Every structure is written in C-alpha cells, then in structure tokens.
Amino acid sequence: MHLSYGTVRESPRKVIHAVRVHDQILDPHEADDLAARMRERLAHRGEPTAEVVIVQGSGKDTLRLFGAPYSVNRVRAAMFNAAVRWAPFEID
C-alpha cells in the first residue's frame, strides 16, 4: 500500500494527523483499521489521544475522508488551501 503523511495544525500544541492512501480504495473497515494502527503508533510516541484522518481518492469525484467530522472538515479545508505537505510514509 502506497501511503503519504501530513499534518494540519489545530493549535500551537495539537495537530491532526492525515494519512493519504494512493492507488487503492479501501473499504470503510480497512480505513478504520489503518487509522487504529496509526493511533497506536502515535500513542507509542506519546500522543494517546491523537486525531487521525484517512484520505483516499484523487479528484472531487473519488476523494473520501474518514475520521471524526470536525477533523475531516479541518483536513479537507487545509487540502483545499494546499496547506498540507505530504511526505512518503510506511506503517507496520
């Protein structure tokens, strides 16, 4: 699975983590599993209550975001304003 990672600044001390899935469309339960793995990874880093949004698709017709509604809206707005810097990412 080809992934990239970015963050959206929520406040000076908090970010929303976004994981983008490329070249594949996940079922909702697969997106939930990926978010859970990411939250687990972040918890090991000291962020036990991290917000994670899964992004998949490439255009208006196929773009889907999974996560808490507030976080999804913040990530969608940041993507619209090109405020997310994506970097290659791998998860175990």
ChimeraX attribute file (.defattr): number of C-alpha atoms within 10 A of each C-alpha:
attribute: neighborCount
match mode: 1-to-1
recipient: residues
	/A:1	9
	/A:2	12
	/A:3	18
	/A:4	17
	/A:5	18
	/A:6	19
	/A:7	20
	/A:8	20
	/A:9	15
	/A:10	12
	/A:11	8
	/A:12	6
	/A:13	6
	/A:14	13
	/A:15	16
	/A:16	18
	/A:17	21
	/A:18	26
	/A:19	26
	/A:20	20
	/A:21	21
	/A:22	14
	/A:23	11
	/A:24	11
	/A:25	15
	/A:26	16
	/A:27	9
	/A:28	10
	/A:29	9
	/A:30	11
	/A:31	21
	/A:32	17
	/A:33	12
	/A:34	19
	/A:35	21
	/A:36	13
	/A:37	14
	/A:38	22
	/A:39	19
	/A:40	16
	/A:41	16
	/A:42	17
	/A:43	13
	/A:44	10
	/A:45	9
	/A:46	10
	/A:47	13
	/A:48	12
	/A:49	10
	/A:50	17
	/A:51	20
	/A:52	25
	/A:53	29
	/A:54	22
	/A:55	25
	/A:56	21
	/A:57	17
	/A:58	13
	/A:59	8
	/A:60	7
	/A:61	7
	/A:62	10
	/A:63	12
	/A:64	16
	/A:65	21
	/A:66	18
	/A:67	18
	/A:68	11
	/A:69	11
	/A:70	10
	/A:71	21
	/A:72	21
	/A:73	14
	/A:74	16
	/A:75	28
	/A:76	20
	/A:77	14
	/A:78	16
	/A:79	13
	/A:80	10
	/A:81	9
	/A:82	9
	/A:83	15
	/A:84	18
	/A:85	12
	/A:86	14
	/A:87	12
	/A:88	11
	/A:89	14
	/A:90	10
	/A:91	11
	/A:92	5
